[in-house]
Amino acid sequence: MLLLFRLLYLFLFILQSLAYIITNDGVTVANQLFDYVVVGGGTAGLTIANRLTENPQITVLVIEAGLNAQNDSRVTDPGSFSIADYSDLQWGYTTVNQTISGRSLGLTVGKVLGGSSSINGMQWTRGTVSQYDAMEKLGNPGWNFASMQQYMKKAEAFHTPNEAQINLGVTFSSDAHGKSGRVITGFPNPYPCPLCKLWDALVNATIQIIPGLRSGGNIDQCSGHPNGVARCSYSIIPGASDGPTAGVNIRSSAAQSFLYSLPPNNRPNLHVLTGHLATKIIWNSKSRTELPTPQAIAFQDVESPQFSFLALVKREVIVSSGSIGSPKFLELSGIGNRRLLESLNITVISDLSSVGTNLQDQAGTIGIYSSAFQLNASVLHSPPQGAAAFVTLPQMLGAEGAQKYISRLTQTITQRATEIVELGAGVNVEGVSRMLEAQVAQFGEDNAPVVEIVLSSQTSSQTFGTAAWILLPQYRGTVHIVSSDPMVPPALNPNYLLNSNDLSLLVNTSTLSRQMFNIPSVKELYTSELLPGISVQTQTDFENYVHDNYFAVLHPIGTVPMLPRALGGAVDANLRVYGVKGVRVADASILPLQISAHLSSTVYGIAEKAADLIKHESS
């Protein structure tokens, strides 16, 4: 019997030695040499680490500050979104007091393996063809819709809707989706009815209120043509139609897709360290003729920061800490605005003032209504959102109103660019102007949504309603460190709604949502309006409501922009950081412009493309 136990132990030891390694013990990787160190185990970081370690000769270390929540139902159960307490799985960032409303807003960003893909709303959408093409036109060869769609599809394994789902209102275009990727996507199964009558009523109301809004047919918000209203698809593993997993949908996060689903005898060359914060790059000695290169990554235990370590780097550091974490890490490493770094006694490695500028996030408002019928509390394991409408400017304001809006934006490009630069949210007027011009060009397109209206329900409170937001904000903000202590959060200033056009468009969106709920077929479904509330009636009332109650949509991008350096870029089209060698950034922070979409699919596409760029250059 003892021999049997020894043989079993030996077998398990060998099996573990062949598997990927997840540990929260920094000692196990300290002073070890890795080909690549990935800073951040989120959506992009785990994707890149997985793809690079497909080559068994390549070693990768991922450093993640958050927990390994592999079996946490708050993560795995899509129905937990919006009701679960994620306080220990997110960073708890807050903005500085905003000029509009004077409030500090919370920003929920994942601090867990999988990053925000482990706690977000799971909606699976993409921007427009022209929005991805704009990246190439701004000076990034190879970054266009055709390329991005290829990589976004590479990441995806789409579950084609079954007949029952289609009969209940699901629409899709098979060509818009990948079939053999690692991120499983699709629609809840079985579809969460009796909520279907609610979705049908709200979708029909949206079509009635918004002239020309597309619906039905093969409309698919991943096709590059998102304009229209459709049932939401998600990054979920749909439940089986019968058997023990019937109706049990599971979140398909980056951790589930690119780490946990690896075979047990796979990837001994992939090491994942949790509970530790990468604090800065240790550089090789700088000479006059060579660019600085990374020698090691310093990291420390989040719970016991007095314990600090080094991991040695052979080839490259890949920064994938998101639009808040990536600029913070670069600045702590000596890459950023010289004046800021010197004021904090940080040695300047690359004077790159674009780092931490160009922050773009969306602002929104909500409408909440008490349900007149029982929202089925047994509808578990399904996301709360039912459908989403992506609305263009002419559909929002009418043709004449849209033309006046575009004219105001066009005539003030230089003025607005100058204001953004003077506030420190841009590097130079020419670069900001080029980005604003590219964005304004999209406002007149038939296919470029400027507003999203999400229709959702909450069984725990027996309410339903809308969350609506502007998709393409015209102002820019900043994220910068305020201390050389890596445990101190950065200062975040998105400058929400500081542009009057953004504010007026959001007010129009809020009034439009009210109109939807005044349609008789919808009105019979609720007993009272909780928000904005019956006291909000006039245009001034709505302006005050939006001013005082807007929320952060949590789609931050742009803080390490991919642009030519002369236009205010921080990374080139190969994602290499300017002024150093062997450091790349790959996450939403490299997007120079906001897109009319939720970010997950795009970030997976960035990561897949980044992995191929790295492989190509190292071959």
Secondary structure, DSSP 8 states (H G I E B T S, - for coil): -HHHHHHHHHHHHHHHHHS-EEES-GGGTTT-EEEEEEE--SHHHHHHHHHHTTSTT--EEEE-SSB--TT-HHHH-GGGTTTS--GGGB--EEB---TTTS---EE--B-BTTGGGGTS--B-----HHHHHHHHHTT-TT-SHHHHHHHHHHTEEE----HHHHHTT----GGGS-SSSSEEEB--SS--TTHHHHHHHHHHHHHHHSTT---STT--TTSS---EEEE--BSEE--BSSSTTBT--EE--HHIIIIITS-TT--TTEEEE-SEEEEEEEE----SSS---EEEEEEEESS-TT-EEEEEEEEEEEE-SHHHHHHHHHHHTTEE-HHHHHHTT---SEE-TTTT--BB--EEEEEEEEESS---TT--SS-SEEEEEEEEHHHHHHHHHHHHHHHHHHHTHHHHHHHHHHTTS-S-HHHHHHHHHHHHHHHT-TT-EEEEEEEEEETTTTEEEEEEEESS-S--BEEE-SSS-TTS--EEE--TT-SHHHHHHHHHHHHHHHHHHTSHHHHTTEEEEEES-TT--SHHHHHHHHHHH-EE----B-SS-BS-GGGT-SB-TT-BBTTSSSEEE-SGGG-SS--SS-SHHHHHHHHHHHHHHHHHHH-
